[in-house]
Amino acid sequence: MAFRRHTTQSVAALGPGPGSVRVALSAALVGLGLLAGAAAPVCATNGMYLIGYGPETVGRGGANLAISDRTLAINFNPAGISQLQGNHLTASLSLLVPSLEFENGLNPATDAEDSVFPLPAVAYVRGGKETRWAWGVGLVAQGGMGAEFRNLATPFGTRDETFSEIRFATLVPTISYAITPYQSVGVALNVGYADASFRFFPNTSFFDPRMPQMAFPGVDLDQAGGLQTNVRVGWLWQADPRFSVGAVYQTETDSDFENGDMVFNFTNFPFLGRKVKYTADVEGFTFAGQAGVGFAVRPNSRWILALDVKRIFWDDAIDTIEVRATDPDVAGAPAEIVLPFVFDWKDQWVLAVGGDYRLNDRVTLRAGYNYGENPVPDATLTPLFPANVEHHLTFGASWLAGSRVFELALERAFEADQTNDNTDPAVNPFGPGARVSHEQWTLSFGVSWSWARNND
């Protein structure tokens, strides 16, 4: 992870003194400290976004912009809910299981601790023939993940841990208007909350007066969080009973990560000799805007084939980020510590292709493929946030039972192996040859209900 060093005093100069101090930590800390706190759907699948929301969409590889005929269309193409009549309710759960491996010059191939990240979604939509309007609301876990490595050898002669965790969910009020029976527009407001936590060698405190430039206090940030808002607009056109087109644009998220508890381990530092607690904010981080277009073909009554192409604008969203720690609880500690970082992510193309096959009146089968170009440059790759998986294969099925539909999907994100050979320790504190391997399984299941308006 790259960083820019625009501070005024080094850790070696820590000691009693009045006023606000901007502290530059060693390259190793600055290269890692923000990792988890700046990432969301962290280590997801299309950068920080999931490939799909709800098992129906996941089952066809995330291709949904020109279909969007279920309640969770509010999280894809809000124009799609105009297709729904009566009352519709969906509840689903995805279980994301990542597998991470890291190695560098100090550590042989080391597996991250096993973790399962639950991602629930609930949505309700109401529409009818007597009005051109449809509306809905949902509560959606947009992403959530992290990584934990234990018993790592550090450059300071200790063995310690790293940990990251992101949680992100939104409330999604949505409206849609049918311009004609075959064309609609919609808008969804995402109002959410996200928080971030990380630990980077929290039990390590290194200070040697002969090497003051290598001074290192371990860091522990807990739940810096806040409001997240963006707007999604969509358009859907059924040009022919067998062909439809959809498009969507989502704004860049207005994000806040504030009031985290941050502890610096100054146990071995002169004049301090203990851990110091701060209040921390994360500044300059946001979730990317995106735009996409999708096509769906229905060659006959049994088949639906879909293709989506999206562009996710990470270059504007994930660049320079700061963690700002203030209000220390120990007299004589630096009044302010600012850690600047550069992630330098790149814009990402996403291609999703998939299809549905109606086996009979009750059972529908699905399959799909999703490619999300890796937005993480080699030179800024780190083991706690390798959002670099590109290739996904998915399968799914649904079963209709009266007014209910039961759905299941399985997603396999194939192994991505990436190496950071950057020789600049300020950019790559793990050293050249630091390697990260990342793969994922995701299991999604859910149930949907529908009932007529006159039964309210």
C-alpha positions as CSV (number, residue, x, y, z in Angstrom):
1,M,0.0,0.0,0.0
2,A,1.5,3.3,-1.0
3,F,1.5,6.4,1.1
4,R,2.6,10.0,0.9
5,R,4.7,11.3,3.8
6,H,3.5,14.8,4.4
7,T,4.0,15.1,8.2
8,T,6.2,17.3,10.3
9,Q,7.6,15.1,13.1
10,S,8.8,11.6,13.4
11,V,8.0,9.0,16.0
12,A,11.5,9.2,17.3
13,A,10.8,12.8,18.4
14,L,7.9,11.7,20.6
15,G,8.0,13.3,24.1
16,P,6.4,15.9,26.2
17,G,5.4,19.0,24.3
18,P,2.4,21.3,23.8
19,G,0.2,21.7,20.8
20,S,-0.9,19.6,17.9
21,V,1.7,17.3,16.4
22,R,1.5,15.5,13.0
23,V,3.4,12.3,13.4
24,A,4.9,10.2,10.6
25,L,5.2,6.6,11.6
26,S,7.7,4.2,10.1
27,A,7.1,2.9,6.6
28,A,5.9,-0.4,7.9
29,L,3.0,1.1,9.9
30,V,2.1,3.7,7.3
31,G,2.0,1.0,4.7
32,L,-0.6,-1.1,6.5
33,G,-2.4,0.8,9.2
34,L,-5.4,1.9,7.2
35,L,-5.9,-1.3,5.4
36,A,-9.1,-2.6,6.9
37,G,-10.4,0.8,8.0
38,A,-10.4,2.0,4.4
39,A,-12.0,-1.0,2.7
40,A,-15.4,-2.2,2.3
41,P,-17.1,-5.0,1.0
42,V,-14.0,-5.6,1.7
43,C,-12.4,-8.3,-0.3
44,A,-15.8,-8.7,-1.9
45,T,-15.8,-9.8,-5.5
46,N,-16.2,-6.9,-8.0
47,G,-13.7,-4.8,-6.0
48,M,-15.7,-3.9,-2.9
49,Y,-19.1,-4.8,-4.4
50,L,-20.7,-8.2,-4.5
51,I,-21.5,-9.6,-7.9
52,G,-25.2,-10.0,-6.9
53,Y,-27.8,-9.5,-4.2
54,G,-30.2,-12.3,-3.7
55,P,-29.9,-15.9,-4.9
56,E,-31.8,-15.4,-8.1
57,T,-29.4,-12.8,-9.4
58,V,-26.3,-14.5,-8.0
59,G,-27.4,-17.7,-9.7
60,R,-27.1,-16.1,-13.2
61,G,-23.7,-14.5,-12.4
62,G,-25.0,-11.1,-11.4
63,A,-26.6,-10.4,-14.9
64,N,-29.8,-8.6,-14.0
65,L,-30.0,-5.0,-15.3
66,A,-32.4,-5.9,-18.1
67,I,-34.5,-8.3,-16.0
68,S,-34.8,-6.9,-12.4
69,D,-38.3,-8.4,-11.9
70,R,-37.9,-9.3,-8.2
71,T,-38.0,-7.1,-5.1
72,L,-34.2,-6.9,-4.8
73,A,-34.2,-5.0,-8.1
74,I,-34.1,-2.0,-5.8
75,N,-30.4,-2.8,-5.4
76,F,-29.8,-3.3,-9.1
77,N,-32.1,-1.4,-11.4
78,P,-34.9,0.3,-9.5
79,A,-36.9,0.8,-12.7
80,G,-37.6,-2.9,-12.7
81,I,-40.1,-2.9,-9.8
82,S,-42.7,-1.4,-12.1
83,Q,-43.1,-5.0,-13.4
84,L,-44.4,-6.1,-10.1
85,Q,-48.1,-6.0,-9.1
86,G,-49.6,-6.6,-5.7
87,N,-47.3,-7.1,-2.6
88,H,-43.9,-8.7,-2.8
89,L,-41.6,-9.6,0.1
90,T,-38.2,-11.2,-0.1
91,A,-35.8,-12.4,2.6
92,S,-32.4,-13.8,1.8
93,L,-29.0,-14.6,3.3
94,S,-25.6,-15.0,1.7
95,L,-22.7,-16.7,3.5
96,L,-19.4,-15.5,2.2
97,V,-16.4,-17.7,3.0
98,P,-13.0,-16.3,1.8
99,S,-9.7,-18.2,1.8
100,L,-6.5,-16.1,2.0
101,E,-2.9,-17.0,2.0
102,F,0.1,-14.7,2.5
103,E,3.9,-15.1,2.4
104,N,6.9,-12.8,2.3
105,G,10.6,-12.8,3.3
106,L,9.7,-13.1,7.0
107,N,6.8,-15.6,6.8
108,P,6.3,-18.8,4.9
109,A,2.9,-19.4,3.3
110,T,0.4,-18.6,6.1
111,D,-3.4,-19.1,6.0
112,A,-5.7,-16.5,7.4
113,E,-8.1,-17.5,10.1
114,D,-11.3,-19.2,8.9
115,S,-14.2,-16.7,8.7
116,V,-17.8,-16.8,7.5
117,F,-19.5,-13.4,6.8
118,P,-23.3,-13.4,6.8
119,L,-24.9,-10.9,4.4
120,P,-28.7,-10.6,4.9
121,A,-31.2,-8.8,2.7
122,V,-34.9,-8.0,3.1
123,A,-37.0,-6.1,0.6
124,Y,-40.7,-5.2,0.1
125,V,-42.3,-3.9,-3.1
126,R,-45.9,-2.7,-3.8
127,G,-47.4,-2.0,-7.2
128,G,-50.7,-2.4,-9.1
129,K,-52.5,-2.1,-12.4
130,E,-54.4,1.0,-11.3
131,T,-51.3,3.2,-11.0
132,R,-48.1,3.8,-12.9
133,W,-46.2,4.1,-9.7
134,A,-44.5,1.3,-7.7
135,W,-42.6,1.7,-4.5
136,G,-40.4,-0.4,-2.3
137,V,-38.0,-0.4,0.6
138,G,-35.2,-2.8,1.5
139,L,-32.5,-3.4,4.1
140,V,-29.4,-4.8,2.4
141,A,-26.0,-5.8,3.6
142,Q,-24.0,-4.3,0.8
143,G,-20.8,-6.1,1.8
144,G,-18.8,-7.2,4.8
145,M,-15.5,-9.1,5.2
146,G,-12.0,-8.9,6.6
147,A,-9.0,-11.0,7.3
148,E,-7.1,-12.1,10.3
149,F,-3.5,-13.4,10.4
150,R,-2.1,-14.7,13.6
151,N,1.5,-15.4,14.9
152,L,3.2,-13.5,12.1
153,A,6.9,-12.7,12.3
154,T,7.3,-8.9,12.3
155,P,10.3,-6.8,11.3
156,F,10.8,-5.9,14.9
157,G,11.7,-9.3,16.2
158,T,8.2,-10.1,17.6
159,R,5.3,-12.4,16.7
160,D,2.0,-10.6,16.4
161,E,-1.3,-10.4,14.5
162,T,-3.1,-8.4,11.9
163,F,-6.9,-8.1,11.7
164,S,-9.4,-6.2,9.6
165,E,-13.2,-6.1,9.5
166,I,-15.8,-4.0,7.6
167,R,-19.5,-3.9,8.0
168,F,-21.8,-2.1,5.6
169,A,-25.6,-2.1,5.3
170,T,-28.1,0.3,3.7
171,L,-31.8,1.1,3.9
172,V,-33.0,1.5,0.3
173,P,-36.3,3.4,-0.3
174,T,-37.2,3.1,-4.0
175,I,-39.8,4.5,-6.4
176,S,-40.5,3.6,-10.0
177,Y,-42.7,5.1,-12.7
178,A,-44.0,3.3,-15.8
179,I,-43.8,5.7,-18.7
180,T,-45.6,3.2,-20.9
181,P,-46.5,-0.5,-20.4
182,Y,-43.1,-1.3,-21.8
183,Q,-40.8,1.4,-20.4
184,S,-40.1,2.6,-16.9
185,V,-37.7,4.7,-14.8
186,G,-36.8,4.4,-11.2
187,V,-34.7,5.9,-8.4
188,A,-33.3,4.4,-5.2
189,L,-31.7,6.3,-2.3
190,N,-29.2,4.3,-0.3
191,V,-28.9,5.5,3.3
192,G,-26.6,3.3,5.2
193,Y,-24.1,2.8,8.0
194,A,-20.6,1.3,7.8
195,D,-17.8,0.9,10.3
196,A,-14.2,-0.3,10.1
197,S,-11.8,-1.9,12.5
198,F,-8.3,-3.1,12.2
199,R,-5.3,-4.3,14.3
200,F,-1.7,-4.1,13.0
201,F,0.8,-5.7,15.3
202,P,-1.0,-4.2,18.3
203,N,1.2,-6.0,20.9
204,T,4.4,-4.7,19.4
205,S,6.2,-1.5,20.5
206,F,9.6,-0.9,19.1
207,F,12.0,2.0,20.0
208,D,15.8,2.0,19.6
209,P,17.6,5.3,20.1
210,R,20.2,4.0,17.6
211,M,17.6,3.6,14.9
212,P,14.9,6.2,15.7
213,Q,13.6,6.1,12.1
214,M,12.5,2.5,12.7
215,A,10.3,3.4,15.8
216,F,7.0,1.5,15.7
217,P,3.9,1.6,17.9
218,G,1.4,-1.1,17.2
219,V,-2.1,0.1,16.3
220,D,-5.6,-1.0,17.2
221,L,-8.6,0.8,15.6
222,D,-12.1,-0.2,16.7
223,Q,-15.3,0.8,14.8
224,A,-14.8,4.1,13.1
225,G,-18.1,4.4,11.4
226,G,-20.8,6.7,10.1
227,L,-23.5,7.5,7.5
228,Q,-23.2,6.4,3.9
229,T,-25.4,7.9,1.2
230,N,-25.7,7.5,-2.6
231,V,-28.4,7.6,-5.3
232,R,-29.1,5.0,-8.0
233,V,-31.2,5.7,-11.1
234,G,-32.4,3.2,-13.6
235,W,-34.2,2.7,-16.9
236,L,-35.8,-0.4,-18.3
237,W,-37.3,-0.9,-21.8
238,Q,-39.0,-4.0,-23.2
239,A,-38.3,-3.4,-26.8
240,D,-40.0,-6.6,-27.8
241,P,-41.6,-9.5,-25.9
242,R,-38.3,-11.4,-26.4
243,F,-35.8,-8.6,-25.8
244,S,-35.3,-5.9,-23.1
245,V,-32.6,-3.3,-22.3
246,G,-31.7,-1.8,-18.9
247,A,-29.3,0.9,-17.7
248,V,-28.3,2.2,-14.4
249,Y,-26.1,4.9,-12.9
250,Q,-25.1,5.1,-9.2
251,T,-23.4,8.1,-7.7
252,E,-20.2,8.0,-5.6
253,T,-21.0,7.5,-2.0
254,D,-20.9,10.3,0.5
255,S,-19.1,8.5,3.4
256,D,-18.2,9.2,7.0
257,F,-16.0,7.0,9.2
258,E,-15.8,8.8,12.6
259,N,-15.4,8.4,16.4
260,G,-13.4,5.1,16.3
261,D,-11.4,4.1,19.4
262,M,-7.7,3.9,18.4
263,V,-4.9,2.7,20.6
264,F,-1.2,3.2,19.9
265,N,1.2,0.9,21.7
266,F,3.9,3.3,23.1
267,T,5.0,0.9,25.8
268,N,8.7,1.0,24.9
269,F,8.8,4.7,24.0
270,P,10.6,7.2,26.2
271,F,8.4,9.7,28.1
272,L,5.3,7.6,27.5
273,G,5.9,4.0,28.4
274,R,2.2,2.9,28.0
275,K,-0.6,2.4,25.5
276,V,-2.4,5.6,24.5
277,K,-6.0,5.8,23.5
278,Y,-7.2,8.3,20.8
279,T,-10.4,9.1,19.0
280,A,-10.0,8.4,15.3
281,D,-11.6,9.5,12.0
282,V,-11.0,8.1,8.5
283,E,-11.0,10.8,5.8
284,G,-11.0,10.6,2.0
285,F,-12.5,7.2,1.6
286,T,-15.7,6.4,-0.3
287,F,-17.5,3.7,-2.3
288,A,-17.2,4.1,-6.0
289,G,-19.9,5.3,-8.4
290,Q,-20.8,3.0,-11.3
291,A,-22.6,2.9,-14.6
292,G,-23.9,-0.1,-16.5
293,V,-26.1,-1.4,-19.3
294,G,-27.7,-4.8,-19.6
295,F,-29.5,-6.9,-22.3
296,A,-31.9,-9.8,-21.9
297,V,-33.2,-12.2,-24.6
298,R,-36.1,-14.6,-24.2
299,P,-35.9,-17.0,-27.2
300,N,-38.8,-19.0,-26.0
301,S,-41.0,-19.5,-22.9
302,R,-38.3,-21.6,-21.1
303,W,-35.1,-19.6,-21.6
304,I,-33.8,-16.2,-20.4
305,L,-30.3,-15.1,-21.4
306,A,-28.8,-12.0,-19.9
307,L,-25.6,-9.9,-20.4
308,D,-24.5,-6.9,-18.3
309,V,-21.5,-4.6,-18.7
310,K,-20.6,-2.2,-16.0
311,R,-17.8,0.3,-15.2
312,I,-17.0,1.0,-11.6
313,F,-15.1,4.2,-10.9
314,W,-12.6,3.2,-8.2
315,D,-10.0,5.6,-9.5
316,D,-11.9,8.6,-8.1
317,A,-13.0,6.8,-4.9
318,I,-9.9,5.0,-3.6
319,D,-6.8,7.1,-3.8
320,T,-5.3,9.1,-0.8
321,I,-6.9,8.3,2.6
322,E,-6.0,9.6,6.0
323,V,-6.6,8.2,9.5
324,R,-6.6,11.1,12.0
325,A,-6.2,10.4,15.7
326,T,-7.0,13.1,18.3
327,D,-7.8,13.6,21.9
328,P,-5.2,11.3,23.6
329,D,-6.0,10.1,27.1
330,V,-2.4,10.5,28.3
331,A,-0.7,13.8,29.1
332,G,2.4,14.4,27.0
333,A,1.3,12.2,24.1
334,P,1.1,13.8,20.7
335,A,-2.1,15.7,20.5
336,E,-2.8,14.6,16.9
337,I,-1.5,11.7,14.8
338,V,-2.2,11.7,11.1
339,L,-1.5,8.6,8.9
340,P,-1.8,9.3,5.1
341,F,-2.1,6.5,2.6
342,V,-2.3,6.1,-1.1
343,F,-4.3,3.1,-2.4
344,D,-4.3,4.2,-6.1
345,W,-7.0,1.8,-7.3
346,K,-8.0,1.7,-10.9
347,D,-11.3,1.8,-12.6
348,Q,-12.9,-1.6,-13.2
349,W,-14.8,-3.3,-16.0
350,V,-17.3,-5.9,-15.0
351,L,-18.9,-8.4,-17.4
352,A,-21.7,-10.7,-16.2
353,V,-23.4,-13.3,-18.4
354,G,-26.0,-15.9,-17.3
355,G,-29.3,-17.5,-18.0
356,D,-32.4,-19.1,-16.5
357,Y,-34.0,-22.3,-17.8
358,R,-37.6,-23.2,-16.6
359,L,-37.5,-26.9,-16.2
360,N,-41.2,-27.1,-15.4
361,D,-43.9,-25.0,-13.9
362,R,-42.2,-25.2,-10.5
363,V,-38.5,-25.5,-11.0
364,T,-36.1,-23.0,-12.7
365,L,-32.4,-23.6,-13.0
366,R,-29.7,-20.9,-13.4
367,A,-26.0,-20.6,-14.3
368,G,-23.7,-17.7,-14.9
369,Y,-20.2,-16.3,-15.2
370,N,-18.9,-13.0,-13.8
371,Y,-15.6,-11.3,-14.6
372,G,-14.5,-8.3,-12.6
373,E,-11.2,-6.7,-13.6
374,N,-8.8,-6.5,-10.7
375,P,-8.7,-2.8,-9.5
376,V,-5.7,-3.3,-7.1
377,P,-2.3,-2.4,-8.5
378,D,0.5,-4.9,-7.7
379,A,2.5,-2.1,-6.1
380,T,-0.2,-1.4,-3.4
381,L,-1.3,-5.0,-2.8
382,T,-1.5,-6.0,0.9
383,P,-2.6,-9.3,2.6
384,L,-5.5,-7.7,4.6
385,F,-7.3,-6.3,1.6
386,P,-6.7,-8.3,-1.5
387,A,-9.9,-7.3,-3.4
388,N,-8.4,-8.9,-6.5
389,V,-10.6,-11.9,-7.4
390,E,-11.7,-11.7,-11.0
391,H,-13.4,-14.9,-12.2
392,H,-16.6,-16.2,-10.8
393,L,-18.8,-19.2,-11.8
394,T,-22.3,-19.5,-10.4
395,F,-25.2,-22.0,-10.2
396,G,-28.7,-21.6,-8.8
397,A,-32.2,-22.9,-8.7
398,S,-35.7,-21.9,-7.6
399,W,-38.8,-23.8,-6.6
400,L,-42.3,-22.3,-6.8
401,A,-44.7,-23.4,-4.1
402,G,-48.0,-21.5,-4.3
403,S,-47.4,-17.9,-3.5
404,R,-43.8,-18.6,-2.3
405,V,-40.6,-19.1,-4.2
406,F,-37.6,-20.8,-2.6
407,E,-34.2,-20.0,-4.1
408,L,-30.6,-21.2,-3.8
409,A,-27.3,-20.2,-5.4
410,L,-23.7,-21.1,-5.1
411,E,-20.8,-18.9,-6.3
412,R,-17.2,-19.9,-6.7
413,A,-14.6,-17.1,-7.0
414,F,-11.5,-18.7,-8.4
415,E,-8.1,-18.3,-6.9
416,A,-6.3,-15.0,-7.7
417,D,-2.5,-15.1,-7.0
418,Q,-0.8,-11.7,-7.0
419,T,2.7,-10.5,-6.0
420,N,3.9,-7.1,-5.0
421,D,7.5,-6.7,-6.2
422,N,7.8,-3.0,-5.3
423,T,11.2,-2.4,-3.7
424,D,10.2,0.9,-2.1
425,P,9.5,0.1,1.6
426,A,7.4,3.2,1.9
427,V,5.1,1.7,-0.7
428,N,5.5,-2.0,0.0
429,P,6.4,-2.6,3.7
430,F,6.3,-6.4,3.2
431,G,9.2,-6.3,0.8
432,P,9.5,-7.4,-2.8
433,G,8.0,-10.8,-3.5
434,A,5.2,-10.4,-1.0
435,R,2.5,-12.7,-2.3
436,V,-1.2,-12.9,-1.6
437,S,-3.6,-15.7,-2.8
438,H,-7.3,-15.2,-2.5
439,E,-10.4,-17.3,-3.4
440,Q,-14.0,-17.5,-2.2
441,W,-17.2,-19.5,-1.9
442,T,-20.5,-17.9,-1.4
443,L,-23.8,-19.7,-0.6
444,S,-27.0,-17.7,-1.0
445,F,-30.6,-18.8,-0.1
446,G,-33.9,-17.1,0.3
447,V,-37.7,-17.1,0.0
448,S,-40.1,-14.7,-1.6
449,W,-43.8,-14.2,-1.0
450,S,-46.4,-12.4,-3.2
451,W,-50.1,-11.6,-2.5
452,A,-52.7,-9.4,-4.1
453,R,-53.4,-5.8,-3.0
454,N,-57.1,-6.6,-2.4
455,N,-56.0,-9.0,0.4
456,D,-54.5,-6.2,2.5
